[in-house]
Amino acid sequence: MMAVESDKVTADVVEVSEFPHIAQRYRIYAVPKVVIDETLEFEGARPEEAFIAAVESVAGGPVEEGGSPQGE
Amino acid sequence: MPILSNADREYLSQVFAERLVDPVKIRLYTQKLAQLSIPGYECMTCRETNELMEEVASLSDKIELEMLDFLQVREQAAREGITEIPAIVLEGKNKGKVRFIGVPAGYEFATLIEDMIDVSRGTTKLQPLSREILGKLARPVHIQVFVTPT
């Protein structure tokens, strides 16, 4: 649903039992497991607010990479 | 033999008739049947996924199915970030990218149908605050949800 609402979002549902190398790479022992930008991960379903907050913590707010925003 | 039962087909036809608004395209990266026996490169669930998506697409005029042979469109697949098959990319009024990797069976089938409806309408059931936050994201983000068929 998030990818329907935002052009910034790519959302994949991955049926991991078909792809053991993916399960291994992301250390998947329980499903559902969510991985956001290879950095933030959690297992189990989360309420909408918590899920959105997780996405925002990774992709929201001012740009952090490359120093301060006014540096350019 | 069809994968979907008559009752399923009837139910889905009705759901699509009532809830699909604009056309939705299912782009399926897969292996075509003739190639399913390439040694060392066998897609275990492509055949089932091909059949399932053909059945789903037959249930509404608003659903277009584009089946692509992964091995023959590798550049396009790479541009879309597709590295595994079967892979489904949904196209319609969605702003971001909605994809399913692996056969959408079990509970994921219901998720796929709901996503098709959202993509067709360009709206979701997310709360207004969630939509506002998503609309203001500063950077692209890749969300992967790993599931198993249940």
Backbone of each chain as ProteinMPNN parsed JSONL, in Angstrom:
{"seq_chain_A": "MMAVESDKVTADVVEVSEFPHIAQRYRIYAVPKVVIDETLEFEGARPEEAFIAAVESVAGGPVEEGGSPQGE", "coords_chain_A": {"N_chain_A": [[0.832, -1.206, 0.0], [1.995, 1.177, 0.721], [3.699, 1.76, -1.366], [1.938, 2.4, -3.317], [1.131, 4.857, -2.575], [3.366, 6.551, -2.526], [5.918, 7.9, -4.552], [8.459, 7.454, -3.849], [8.746, 4.994, -2.819], [9.615, 1.622, -3.134], [8.172, -1.442, -3.037], [8.511, -4.756, -2.175], [7.111, -7.963, -2.105], [8.305, -10.902, -1.01], [8.458, -14.245, -1.692], [9.88, -16.33, 0.214], [10.611, -18.969, 0.573], [11.121, -20.116, -1.837], [13.551, -19.155, -2.542], [16.264, -19.866, -1.281], [18.798, -18.708, -1.009], [18.26, -16.059, -0.616], [16.873, -16.11, 1.777], [18.93, -16.897, 3.393], [20.748, -14.807, 3.087], [19.387, -12.648, 4.224], [18.994, -13.575, 6.707], [16.615, -15.023, 7.557], [14.503, -16.304, 9.802], [12.032, -16.316, 10.775], [8.758, -15.493, 9.687], [6.214, -12.983, 9.026], [9.01, -11.106, 7.79], [10.461, -7.94, 7.781], [12.493, -5.883, 5.825], [14.044, -2.844, 5.557], [15.535, -0.884, 3.242], [17.889, -2.4, 3.471], [18.899, -1.861, 5.946], [17.278, -1.418, 8.252], [15.456, -3.684, 10.191], [12.735, -5.871, 11.042], [10.845, -8.42, 12.733], [7.704, -10.047, 12.324], [4.278, -8.843, 12.311], [3.505, -5.375, 12.243], [1.793, -2.58, 13.719], [0.169, -0.113, 11.653], [1.079, 2.553, 12.202], [3.568, 2.169, 13.427], [4.996, 0.881, 11.448], [5.05, 2.814, 9.427], [6.484, 4.752, 10.778], [8.925, 3.495, 10.961], [9.694, 3.396, 8.272], [9.838, 6.121, 7.777], [11.934, 6.777, 9.452], [14.073, 5.822, 8.086], [13.945, 6.946, 5.508], [12.881, 9.467, 5.695], [12.691, 12.993, 6.643], [15.33, 15.551, 6.746], [18.048, 15.472, 4.382], [20.691, 13.401, 5.24], [23.054, 12.345, 4.366], [26.306, 13.163, 3.164], [26.924, 15.371, 4.689], [25.958, 18.583, 6.164], [22.797, 20.056, 5.235], [22.943, 22.721, 4.33], [25.457, 22.931, 3.46], [26.046, 22.678, 0.779]], "CA_chain_A": [[0.0, 0.0, 0.0], [2.855, 2.364, 0.818], [4.255, 2.059, -2.681], [0.877, 3.021, -4.117], [0.972, 6.232, -2.107], [4.566, 7.385, -2.625], [6.837, 7.561, -5.65], [9.766, 7.135, -3.28], [8.724, 3.661, -2.22], [9.553, 0.358, -3.858], [7.778, -2.463, -2.064], [8.554, -6.122, -2.687], [6.715, -9.104, -1.289], [9.188, -11.96, -1.49], [8.104, -15.58, -1.201], [11.283, -16.626, 0.45], [10.923, -20.403, 0.585], [11.619, -20.468, -3.175], [14.871, -18.565, -2.771], [17.04, -20.114, -0.051], [19.937, -17.791, -0.878], [17.746, -14.8, -0.058], [16.593, -16.39, 3.183], [20.223, -16.943, 4.069], [21.354, -13.471, 3.052], [18.689, -11.747, 5.143], [18.855, -14.289, 7.975], [15.191, -15.105, 7.831], [14.137, -17.478, 10.591], [10.603, -16.204, 11.053], [8.061, -14.602, 8.77], [6.831, -12.084, 8.057], [10.136, -10.286, 8.204], [10.532, -6.738, 6.962], [13.803, -5.247, 5.747], [13.918, -1.547, 4.903], [16.812, -0.371, 2.734], [19.014, -3.232, 3.928], [19.46, -1.358, 7.202], [16.389, -1.594, 9.394], [14.657, -4.888, 10.01], [11.973, -6.382, 12.174], [10.055, -9.619, 12.455], [6.32, -9.995, 12.772], [3.456, -7.744, 11.819], [3.507, -4.157, 13.058], [0.691, -1.672, 13.411], [0.472, 0.838, 10.578], [1.853, 3.714, 12.676], [4.941, 1.749, 13.697], [5.612, 0.57, 10.162], [5.287, 4.101, 8.769], [7.561, 5.411, 11.522], [10.171, 2.818, 10.574], [10.025, 3.864, 6.92], [10.216, 7.53, 7.899], [13.244, 6.876, 10.103], [15.089, 5.512, 7.083], [13.868, 7.762, 4.282], [12.24, 10.759, 5.903], [13.503, 14.055, 7.217], [16.331, 16.186, 5.889], [19.097, 14.591, 3.866], [21.814, 13.311, 6.182], [24.293, 11.965, 3.695], [27.094, 14.237, 2.571], [27.067, 16.527, 5.572], [24.808, 19.418, 6.476], [22.058, 20.436, 4.04], [23.31, 24.037, 3.803], [26.853, 22.856, 3.056], [26.214, 22.722, -0.683]], "C_chain_A": [[0.864, 1.252, 0.0], [3.405, 2.759, -0.543], [3.197, 2.64, -3.614], [0.836, 4.512, -3.818], [2.189, 7.118, -2.342], [5.483, 6.934, -3.751], [8.235, 7.243, -5.144], [9.866, 5.661, -2.878], [8.705, 2.556, -3.281], [9.26, -0.724, -2.831], [7.755, -3.831, -2.723], [7.963, -7.079, -1.65], [7.495, -10.288, -1.84], [8.802, -13.284, -0.841], [9.417, -16.339, -1.016], [11.607, -18.125, 0.425], [11.419, -20.877, -0.787], [13.071, -20.045, -3.385], [15.733, -18.686, -1.51], [18.206, -19.136, 0.121], [19.489, -16.438, -0.334], [17.475, -14.965, 1.433], [17.878, -16.361, 4.001], [20.821, -15.542, 4.199], [20.712, -12.535, 4.072], [18.408, -12.405, 6.5], [17.394, -14.392, 8.405], [14.874, -16.417, 8.532], [12.658, -17.472, 10.917], [9.999, -15.251, 10.038], [6.769, -14.108, 9.411], [8.037, -11.362, 8.655], [10.233, -9.116, 7.23], [11.949, -6.19, 7.003], [13.638, -3.952, 4.953], [15.309, -1.043, 4.535], [18.027, -1.129, 3.26], [19.547, -2.81, 5.292], [18.579, -1.666, 8.4], [15.554, -2.845, 9.173], [13.88, -5.239, 11.256], [11.16, -7.585, 11.745], [8.644, -9.421, 12.992], [5.59, -8.786, 12.23], [3.541, -6.57, 12.786], [2.269, -3.347, 12.738], [1.131, -0.642, 12.371], [1.388, 1.976, 11.046], [3.329, 3.352, 12.846], [5.694, 1.471, 12.401], [5.982, 1.865, 9.44], [6.453, 4.826, 9.458], [8.91, 4.806, 11.148], [10.629, 3.293, 9.201], [10.524, 5.303, 6.981], [11.613, 7.674, 8.502], [14.375, 6.592, 9.114], [15.113, 6.541, 5.958], [13.285, 9.147, 4.487], [13.217, 11.808, 6.359], [14.527, 14.614, 6.266], [17.419, 15.206, 5.488], [20.291, 14.591, 4.818], [23.136, 13.074, 5.469], [25.002, 13.187, 3.133], [27.121, 15.506, 3.406], [25.806, 17.353, 5.683], [24.14, 19.9, 5.189], [22.514, 21.782, 3.464], [24.757, 24.077, 3.32], [27.065, 23.023, 1.56], [25.985, 24.124, -1.21]], "O_chain_A": [[0.527, 2.256, -0.628], [3.56, 3.944, -0.84], [3.533, 3.301, -4.597], [0.544, 5.326, -4.694], [2.05, 8.341, -2.356], [5.786, 5.749, -3.889], [9.096, 6.813, -5.911], [10.96, 5.154, -2.629], [7.883, 2.566, -4.198], [10.009, -0.9, -1.871], [7.058, -4.037, -3.717], [8.284, -7.002, -0.464], [7.357, -10.633, -3.013], [8.815, -13.427, 0.381], [9.976, -16.904, -1.956], [12.769, -18.5, 0.271], [12.064, -21.921, -0.885], [13.736, -20.526, -4.302], [15.904, -17.718, -0.77], [18.564, -18.776, 1.243], [20.26, -15.751, 0.336], [17.796, -14.094, 2.242], [17.913, -15.874, 5.131], [21.324, -15.148, 5.252], [21.395, -11.73, 4.706], [17.68, -11.859, 7.329], [17.001, -13.912, 9.468], [14.964, -17.494, 7.942], [12.093, -18.5, 11.292], [10.655, -14.314, 9.585], [6.26, -14.792, 10.299], [8.079, -11.053, 9.845], [10.104, -9.283, 6.018], [12.539, -6.048, 8.074], [13.155, -3.964, 3.821], [16.149, -0.806, 5.403], [19.084, -0.534, 3.467], [20.553, -3.352, 5.75], [19.063, -2.117, 9.438], [15.006, -3.046, 8.089], [14.299, -4.947, 12.376], [10.829, -7.754, 10.571], [8.426, -8.72, 13.981], [6.202, -7.83, 11.753], [3.637, -6.756, 13.999], [1.749, -3.41, 11.624], [2.318, -0.345, 12.235], [2.355, 2.319, 10.366], [4.219, 4.112, 12.465], [6.877, 1.786, 12.276], [7.085, 1.998, 8.909], [7.297, 5.432, 8.798], [9.91, 5.515, 11.035], [11.812, 3.561, 8.992], [11.502, 5.662, 6.326], [12.378, 8.562, 8.125], [15.497, 7.067, 9.289], [16.183, 6.957, 5.512], [13.204, 9.926, 3.538], [14.419, 11.56, 6.453], [14.595, 14.204, 5.107], [17.672, 14.225, 6.186], [20.831, 15.645, 5.156], [24.191, 13.537, 5.904], [24.359, 14.134, 2.68], [27.321, 16.598, 2.874], [24.717, 16.892, 5.343], [24.808, 20.126, 4.18], [22.48, 21.974, 2.248], [25.235, 25.103, 2.836], [28.131, 23.455, 1.121], [26.083, 24.354, -2.415]]}, "seq_chain_B": "MPILSNADREYLSQVFAERLVDPVKIRLYTQKLAQLSIPGYECMTCRETNELMEEVASLSDKIELEMLDFLQVREQAAREGITEIPAIVLEGKNKGKVRFIGVPAGYEFATLIEDMIDVSRGTTKLQPLSREILGKLARPVHIQVFVTPT", "coords_chain_B": {"N_chain_B": [[-5.778, -28.628, -15.658], [-7.575, -26.024, -14.055], [-6.144, -23.665, -11.724], [-7.514, -21.998, -10.008], [-10.567, -22.472, -8.311], [-13.973, -22.953, -9.456], [-15.662, -21.522, -7.798], [-13.894, -19.675, -6.664], [-13.159, -18.259, -8.951], [-15.567, -17.12, -9.666], [-16.067, -15.521, -7.432], [-13.829, -13.778, -7.512], [-14.197, -12.536, -10.003], [-16.428, -11.032, -9.459], [-15.474, -9.36, -7.401], [-13.505, -7.946, -8.85], [-15.121, -6.7, -10.778], [-16.61, -5.019, -9.194], [-14.715, -3.449, -7.866], [-12.34, -2.767, -9.277], [-11.121, 0.069, -10.963], [-9.578, 1.774, -12.835], [-7.511, 0.553, -15.571], [-5.278, -2.159, -14.828], [-2.014, -3.327, -14.984], [-0.331, -6.383, -15.178], [2.88, -7.165, -15.061], [4.769, -9.816, -15.821], [7.647, -11.35, -15.096], [9.175, -14.188, -16.196], [9.653, -17.698, -16.891], [9.113, -19.006, -20.037], [6.945, -21.68, -21.031], [8.164, -23.497, -22.851], [10.772, -23.398, -22.2], [11.171, -24.449, -19.768], [12.742, -26.539, -19.055], [15.456, -26.047, -19.079], [18.61, -27.071, -18.225], [19.991, -26.635, -15.004], [18.94, -24.174, -14.806], [16.275, -23.828, -13.69], [13.104, -22.724, -13.149], [11.205, -23.183, -10.496], [8.608, -22.47, -9.807], [7.508, -21.057, -11.842], [5.8, -22.053, -13.856], [3.386, -22.576, -12.492], [2.839, -19.996, -11.591], [2.568, -18.6, -14.013], [0.242, -19.819, -15.007], [-1.584, -19.203, -13.008], [-1.645, -16.381, -13.113], [-2.585, -16.001, -15.697], [-5.121, -17.009, -15.42], [-6.188, -15.217, -13.529], [-6.027, -12.805, -14.975], [-7.875, -13.299, -16.907], [-10.256, -12.804, -15.784], [-11.142, -10.224, -15.756], [-11.72, -7.426, -17.883], [-10.236, -5.264, -17.344], [-7.782, -5.987, -16.552], [-4.547, -6.385, -17.637], [-2.234, -8.655, -18.889], [1.165, -8.974, -19.108], [3.498, -11.061, -20.25], [6.8, -11.774, -19.802], [9.782, -13.117, -21.052], [12.201, -13.887, -18.946], [14.927, -14.506, -19.469], [15.251, -13.45, -21.97], [14.869, -10.771, -21.762], [16.724, -9.51, -20.166], [18.074, -7.104, -19.732], [16.058, -5.182, -19.476], [14.805, -6.292, -17.249], [16.848, -6.002, -15.389], [16.994, -3.226, -15.25], [14.623, -2.781, -13.964], [15.213, -3.824, -11.592], [14.843, -6.502, -11.196], [15.798, -9.616, -10.192], [15.192, -12.175, -9.609], [12.989, -14.864, -10.504], [9.684, -16.358, -10.507], [8.579, -12.984, -11.118], [6.439, -10.363, -10.332], [5.277, -7.311, -11.501], [3.306, -4.627, -10.688], [1.306, -2.334, -12.457], [-0.281, 0.747, -12.684], [-2.24, 3.17, -11.3], [-0.437, 3.594, -9.327], [2.052, 5.267, -7.38], [4.626, 4.594, -6.511], [6.706, 1.631, -6.705], [5.328, -1.596, -7.001], [5.785, -4.872, -6.222], [5.93, -8.435, -6.604], [7.736, -11.172, -5.633], [8.368, -14.447, -6.49], [5.991, -17.188, -6.296], [2.7, -16.025, -5.952], [1.091, -17.335, -3.713], [-1.274, -18.818, -1.399], [-1.757, -16.832, 1.458], [-0.561, -14.641, 0.33], [-1.701, -14.406, -2.134], [-4.155, -13.198, -1.698], [-3.179, -10.752, -0.825], [-1.993, -9.85, -3.178], [-4.26, -9.513, -4.829], [-5.622, -7.496, -3.414], [-3.712, -5.467, -3.641], [-3.708, -5.111, -6.399], [-6.196, -3.95, -6.714], [-5.86, -1.572, -5.243], [-3.855, -0.382, -6.807], [-5.189, -0.039, -9.17], [-7.008, 1.88, -8.433], [-5.497, 3.882, -7.332], [-5.525, 4.596, -4.73], [-5.378, 3.936, -1.17], [-6.077, 2.131, 1.897], [-4.687, 3.315, 3.867], [-4.08, 5.456, 6.698], [-4.809, 9.013, 6.843], [-2.656, 10.489, 8.013], [-0.503, 8.732, 7.679], [-0.32, 8.697, 4.915], [0.377, 11.289, 4.449], [2.925, 11.434, 5.631], [4.303, 9.586, 4.016], [4.144, 10.911, 1.598], [5.939, 12.905, 1.979], [8.47, 11.846, 2.087], [12.002, 11.945, 1.983], [13.906, 10.555, 0.613], [14.459, 7.846, -1.734], [13.133, 4.637, -0.902], [13.471, 1.22, -0.111], [11.386, -1.324, 0.516], [11.24, -4.511, 1.77], [9.265, -7.289, 2.145], [9.326, -10.291, 3.614], [7.957, -13.448, 3.132], [6.288, -16.631, 3.646], [4.525, -19.259, 1.944], [1.286, -19.804, 3.191]], "CA_chain_B": [[-6.827, -28.258, -14.698], [-7.338, -24.668, -13.55], [-5.693, -23.543, -10.336], [-8.621, -21.412, -9.242], [-11.829, -23.221, -8.383], [-15.065, -22.18, -10.039], [-16.153, -20.579, -6.779], [-12.892, -18.595, -6.586], [-13.252, -17.445, -10.169], [-16.812, -16.349, -9.577], [-15.878, -14.505, -6.398], [-12.867, -12.776, -7.978], [-14.831, -11.78, -11.081], [-17.321, -10.065, -8.827], [-14.621, -8.372, -6.722], [-12.896, -7.092, -9.872], [-16.175, -5.892, -11.402], [-17.057, -3.995, -8.256], [-13.685, -2.599, -7.241], [-11.335, -2.224, -10.198], [-11.599, 1.308, -11.58], [-8.782, 1.954, -14.042], [-6.804, -0.682, -15.929], [-4.069, -2.523, -14.094], [-1.186, -4.217, -15.786], [0.539, -7.321, -14.469], [4.042, -7.537, -15.862], [5.288, -11.038, -15.205], [8.942, -11.878, -15.562], [9.019, -15.616, -15.94], [10.191, -18.569, -17.93], [8.037, -19.554, -20.851], [6.832, -23.127, -20.845], [9.087, -24.245, -23.7], [12.132, -23.354, -21.674], [11.174, -24.825, -18.358], [13.641, -27.644, -18.736], [16.87, -25.709, -19.228], [19.315, -27.637, -17.069], [20.7, -25.68, -14.167], [18.22, -22.915, -14.669], [14.885, -24.215, -13.677], [12.249, -21.935, -12.277], [10.303, -24.195, -9.953], [7.22, -22.018, -9.62], [7.088, -20.209, -12.962], [4.641, -22.63, -14.548], [2.199, -22.331, -11.664], [2.578, -18.554, -11.572], [2.041, -18.263, -15.343], [-1.152, -20.273, -15.115], [-2.41, -18.446, -12.064], [-1.819, -15.01, -13.597], [-3.463, -16.061, -16.874], [-6.502, -17.176, -14.938], [-6.608, -13.959, -12.9], [-6.202, -11.783, -16.006], [-9.055, -13.625, -17.719], [-11.48, -12.532, -15.021], [-11.587, -8.836, -15.919], [-11.184, -6.701, -19.038], [-9.371, -4.183, -16.872], [-6.473, -6.547, -16.209], [-3.709, -6.756, -18.777], [-1.092, -9.474, -18.481], [2.321, -8.955, -20.007], [4.43, -12.105, -19.826], [8.11, -11.559, -20.41], [10.738, -14.176, -20.819], [13.284, -13.276, -18.174], [16.233, -14.678, -20.105], [15.327, -12.661, -23.204], [14.724, -9.332, -21.464], [17.532, -9.341, -18.949], [18.399, -5.685, -19.509], [14.852, -4.548, -18.935], [14.628, -6.818, -15.902], [17.865, -5.386, -14.537], [16.572, -1.831, -15.035], [13.533, -2.789, -12.981], [15.712, -4.404, -10.353], [14.353, -7.877, -11.056], [16.902, -10.571, -10.258], [14.653, -13.52, -9.368], [11.684, -15.099, -11.108], [8.785, -15.396, -11.143], [8.435, -11.67, -10.491], [5.264, -9.628, -10.815], [5.307, -5.861, -11.289], [1.966, -4.08, -10.93], [1.314, -0.984, -13.011], [-1.576, 1.402, -12.808], [-2.158, 4.526, -10.757], [0.494, 3.615, -8.187], [3.145, 6.236, -7.503], [5.874, 3.859, -6.358], [6.755, 0.323, -7.36], [4.715, -2.687, -6.255], [6.27, -6.09, -6.875], [5.839, -9.712, -5.895], [8.769, -12.092, -6.084], [7.942, -15.797, -6.116], [4.582, -17.437, -6.608], [1.816, -15.409, -4.956], [0.136, -18.352, -3.281], [-1.718, -18.709, -0.016], [-2.188, -15.513, 1.914], [-0.028, -13.611, -0.584], [-2.619, -14.231, -3.252], [-5.11, -12.176, -1.253], [-2.447, -9.485, -0.823], [-1.848, -9.442, -4.58], [-5.57, -9.035, -5.314], [-5.866, -6.193, -2.777], [-2.782, -4.501, -4.233], [-4.198, -4.816, -7.756], [-7.316, -3.012, -6.564], [-5.267, -0.279, -4.85], [-3.125, 0.148, -7.956], [-6.213, 0.364, -10.137], [-7.707, 3.062, -7.922], [-4.551, 4.907, -6.911], [-5.775, 4.946, -3.324], [-5.232, 2.822, -0.235], [-6.795, 2.319, 3.16], [-3.793, 3.911, 4.866], [-4.626, 6.636, 7.356], [-4.347, 10.282, 6.256], [-1.333, 10.87, 8.519], [0.471, 7.857, 7.019], [-0.172, 9.139, 3.521], [1.096, 12.561, 4.496], [4.339, 11.121, 5.901], [4.857, 8.943, 2.813], [4.247, 11.931, 0.556], [7.047, 13.821, 2.28], [9.75, 11.136, 2.225], [13.08, 12.695, 1.337], [14.758, 9.684, -0.2], [13.857, 6.576, -2.14], [13.266, 3.595, 0.111], [13.135, -0.119, -0.611], [10.811, -2.145, 1.582], [11.073, -5.912, 1.397], [8.52, -8.083, 3.115], [9.596, -11.703, 3.333], [6.861, -14.291, 3.592], [6.256, -17.988, 3.115], [3.132, -19.572, 1.666], [0.579, -20.383, 4.346]], "C_chain_B": [[-6.546, -26.866, -14.145], [-6.884, -24.683, -12.091], [-6.83, -23.004, -9.467], [-9.881, -22.268, -9.404], [-12.891, -22.34, -9.032], [-15.577, -21.129, -9.061], [-15.197, -19.393, -6.653], [-13.012, -17.653, -7.78], [-14.48, -16.538, -10.126], [-16.657, -15.191, -8.591], [-14.964, -13.384, -6.901], [-13.453, -11.923, -9.105], [-15.701, -10.673, -10.502], [-16.529, -8.957, -8.131], [-14.025, -7.406, -7.751], [-13.944, -6.165, -10.489], [-16.581, -4.739, -10.49], [-15.963, -2.997, -7.904], [-12.595, -2.102, -8.175], [-11.915, -0.988, -10.881], [-10.876, 1.518, -12.91], [-8.017, 0.669, -14.35], [-5.57, -0.92, -15.052], [-3.314, -3.555, -14.932], [-0.34, -5.099, -14.868], [1.698, -7.633, -15.408], [4.73, -8.699, -15.153], [6.6, -11.431, -15.869], [8.979, -13.349, -15.193], [9.839, -16.412, -16.942], [9.018, -19.102, -18.719], [8.097, -21.081, -20.797], [7.872, -23.923, -21.62], [10.48, -24.329, -23.095], [12.238, -23.873, -20.247], [12.17, -25.916, -18.034], [15.113, -27.33, -18.998], [17.624, -26.212, -18.004], [20.046, -26.543, -16.285], [19.994, -24.358, -14.038], [16.736, -23.196, -14.706], [14.109, -23.389, -12.663], [11.133, -22.836, -11.773], [8.843, -23.747, -9.934], [6.717, -21.157, -10.769], [5.832, -20.754, -13.643], [3.345, -22.329, -13.791], [1.81, -20.847, -11.677], [2.005, -18.096, -12.916], [0.561, -18.603, -15.435], [-2.073, -19.443, -14.226], [-2.68, -17.03, -12.583], [-2.689, -14.968, -14.854], [-4.915, -16.2, -16.445], [-7.023, -15.88, -14.333], [-6.92, -12.91, -13.975], [-7.46, -12.033, -16.837], [-10.354, -13.203, -17.039], [-11.958, -11.094, -15.123], [-10.933, -8.211, -17.138], [-10.197, -5.624, -18.608], [-7.974, -4.685, -16.514], [-5.736, -6.948, -17.484], [-2.517, -7.544, -18.256], [-0.002, -9.391, -19.536], [3.322, -9.984, -19.489], [5.748, -11.922, -20.548], [9.035, -12.717, -20.062], [12.001, -13.576, -20.191], [14.627, -13.343, -18.903], [16.383, -13.822, -21.361], [15.224, -11.166, -22.964], [15.548, -8.973, -20.226], [17.857, -7.887, -18.662], [17.228, -4.947, -18.903], [14.623, -4.99, -17.491], [15.613, -6.152, -14.942], [17.496, -3.931, -14.23], [15.464, -1.757, -13.996], [13.974, -3.404, -11.659], [15.231, -5.824, -10.122], [15.521, -8.841, -11.232], [16.427, -12.008, -10.063], [13.319, -13.646, -10.108], [11.005, -16.289, -10.441], [8.718, -14.076, -10.376], [7.278, -10.936, -11.162], [5.454, -8.151, -10.491], [3.914, -5.341, -11.622], [2.069, -2.647, -11.415], [-0.096, -0.455, -13.17], [-1.431, 2.812, -12.287], [-1.259, 4.607, -9.528], [1.605, 4.629, -8.444], [4.499, 5.549, -7.407], [5.784, 2.511, -7.069], [6.205, -0.767, -6.45], [5.076, -3.996, -6.944], [6.076, -7.311, -5.974], [6.881, -10.647, -6.485], [8.416, -13.487, -5.572], [6.458, -15.958, -6.388], [3.696, -16.802, -5.527], [0.716, -16.376, -4.536], [-0.272, -18.103, -1.836], [-2.169, -17.298, 0.31], [-1.712, -14.414, 0.968], [-0.909, -13.4, -1.799], [-3.652, -13.154, -2.917], [-4.456, -10.793, -1.252], [-2.304, -8.949, -2.243], [-3.158, -8.848, -5.109], [-5.864, -7.654, -4.722], [-4.965, -5.115, -3.382], [-3.206, -4.133, -5.652], [-5.324, -3.787, -7.698], [-6.796, -1.621, -6.186], [-4.592, 0.396, -6.042], [-4.1, 0.655, -9.024], [-6.897, 1.665, -9.729], [-6.768, 4.204, -7.562], [-4.761, 5.363, -5.481], [-5.567, 3.708, -2.462], [-6.064, 3.104, 1.004], [-5.883, 2.898, 4.238], [-4.433, 5.169, 5.439], [-4.049, 7.91, 6.728], [-2.944, 10.673, 6.725], [-0.237, 10.031, 7.857], [0.733, 8.337, 5.607], [0.618, 10.438, 3.455], [2.598, 12.319, 4.699], [4.99, 10.523, 4.647], [5.062, 9.965, 1.696], [5.434, 12.854, 0.753], [8.395, 13.12, 2.404], [10.831, 11.846, 1.407], [13.864, 11.837, 0.347], [13.987, 8.447, -0.645], [14.085, 5.513, -1.065], [12.761, 2.268, -0.46], [12.647, -0.963, 0.554], [10.657, -3.567, 1.06], [10.325, -6.632, 2.515], [8.699, -9.55, 2.729], [8.499, -12.557, 3.952], [7.088, -15.721, 3.112], [4.796, -18.331, 2.85], [2.478, -20.234, 2.865], [-0.812, -20.81, 3.937]], "O_chain_B": [[-5.405, -26.556, -13.801], [-7.204, -25.598, -11.333], [-7.073, -23.479, -8.358], [-10.206, -22.721, -10.502], [-12.72, -21.126, -9.141], [-15.885, -20.0, -9.443], [-15.633, -18.246, -6.55], [-12.973, -16.43, -7.641], [-14.432, -15.364, -10.495], [-17.051, -14.057, -8.861], [-15.269, -12.202, -6.743], [-13.225, -10.714, -9.148], [-15.708, -9.54, -10.984], [-16.858, -7.777, -8.247], [-14.04, -6.192, -7.547], [-13.682, -4.981, -10.698], [-16.858, -3.632, -10.95], [-16.249, -1.823, -7.668], [-11.97, -1.084, -7.878], [-13.064, -0.998, -11.325], [-11.487, 1.449, -13.976], [-7.89, -0.202, -13.489], [-4.917, 0.022, -14.604], [-3.882, -4.493, -15.491], [0.279, -4.623, -13.917], [1.514, -8.292, -16.431], [5.207, -8.564, -14.027], [6.644, -11.792, -17.045], [8.834, -13.713, -14.026], [10.61, -15.861, -17.728], [8.044, -19.592, -18.148], [9.145, -21.678, -20.552], [8.406, -24.91, -21.113], [11.266, -25.215, -23.431], [13.281, -23.746, -19.604], [12.422, -26.195, -16.862], [15.928, -28.244, -19.125], [17.315, -25.825, -16.877], [20.642, -25.639, -16.87], [20.401, -23.507, -13.247], [16.041, -22.835, -15.656], [14.429, -23.368, -11.474], [10.23, -23.207, -12.523], [7.941, -24.578, -10.036], [5.628, -20.589, -10.691], [4.915, -19.998, -13.966], [2.351, -21.891, -14.371], [0.635, -20.491, -11.76], [1.069, -17.298, -12.954], [-0.257, -17.797, -15.877], [-3.168, -19.042, -14.622], [-3.806, -16.539, -12.502], [-3.442, -14.016, -15.058], [-5.815, -15.593, -17.026], [-8.161, -15.485, -14.588], [-7.935, -12.217, -13.903], [-8.038, -11.103, -17.4], [-11.423, -13.241, -17.649], [-13.042, -10.762, -14.644], [-9.75, -8.428, -17.402], [-9.414, -5.132, -19.42], [-7.086, -3.889, -16.207], [-6.229, -7.736, -18.291], [-1.869, -7.14, -17.29], [-0.224, -9.701, -20.707], [3.92, -9.804, -18.428], [5.793, -11.917, -21.778], [9.058, -13.214, -18.936], [12.756, -12.854, -20.842], [15.369, -12.362, -18.949], [17.499, -13.504, -21.771], [15.467, -10.375, -23.876], [15.101, -8.222, -19.359], [17.912, -7.472, -17.504], [17.377, -4.187, -17.946], [14.292, -4.18, -16.624], [15.253, -5.786, -13.823], [17.661, -3.462, -13.104], [15.375, -0.79, -13.239], [13.187, -3.491, -10.717], [15.212, -6.301, -8.987], [16.155, -8.877, -12.287], [17.173, -12.951, -10.323], [12.612, -12.658, -10.309], [11.682, -17.143, -9.868], [8.79, -14.053, -9.147], [7.163, -10.899, -12.387], [5.754, -7.787, -9.354], [3.4, -5.586, -12.714], [2.819, -1.844, -10.862], [-0.978, -1.119, -13.715], [-0.594, 3.573, -12.772], [-1.316, 5.58, -8.775], [2.038, 4.821, -9.58], [5.421, 5.891, -8.147], [4.915, 2.284, -7.911], [6.569, -0.853, -5.277], [4.722, -4.213, -8.103], [6.064, -7.209, -4.747], [6.903, -10.884, -7.693], [8.194, -13.685, -4.378], [5.756, -14.987, -6.673], [3.914, -17.016, -4.334], [-0.436, -16.249, -4.95], [0.32, -17.275, -1.144], [-2.875, -16.658, -0.47], [-2.37, -13.385, 0.818], [-0.872, -12.341, -2.425], [-3.976, -12.309, -3.751], [-5.078, -9.797, -1.622], [-2.47, -7.754, -2.487], [-3.154, -7.804, -5.761], [-6.302, -6.75, -5.434], [-5.403, -3.987, -3.608], [-3.079, -2.979, -6.061], [-5.396, -2.876, -8.522], [-7.239, -0.616, -6.741], [-4.743, 1.599, -6.253], [-3.845, 1.659, -9.689], [-7.313, 2.451, -10.579], [-7.187, 5.359, -7.493], [-4.237, 6.397, -5.068], [-5.577, 2.581, -2.957], [-6.67, 4.166, 1.142], [-6.271, 2.962, 5.404], [-5.212, 5.853, 4.775], [-2.957, 7.898, 6.16], [-2.133, 11.138, 5.925], [0.827, 10.548, 7.516], [1.878, 8.377, 5.158], [1.412, 10.661, 2.541], [3.43, 12.923, 4.024], [6.095, 10.912, 4.269], [6.033, 9.889, 0.943], [5.885, 13.508, -0.187], [9.375, 13.754, 2.793], [10.59, 12.287, 0.284], [14.414, 12.342, -0.632], [13.001, 8.051, -0.023], [15.122, 5.506, -0.402], [11.768, 2.214, -1.186], [13.409, -1.278, 1.468], [10.021, -3.795, 0.032], [10.718, -6.58, 3.68], [8.276, -9.984, 1.658], [8.158, -12.412, 5.126], [7.961, -15.985, 2.284], [3.909, -17.748, 3.474], [3.059, -21.127, 3.482], [-1.568, -21.321, 4.763]]}, "name": "protein", "num_of_chains": 2, "seq": "MMAVESDKVTADVVEVSEFPHIAQRYRIYAVPKVVIDETLEFEGARPEEAFIAAVESVAGGPVEEGGSPQGEMPILSNADREYLSQVFAERLVDPVKIRLYTQKLAQLSIPGYECMTCRETNELMEEVASLSDKIELEMLDFLQVREQAAREGITEIPAIVLEGKNKGKVRFIGVPAGYEFATLIEDMIDVSRGTTKLQPLSREILGKLARPVHIQVFVTPT"}
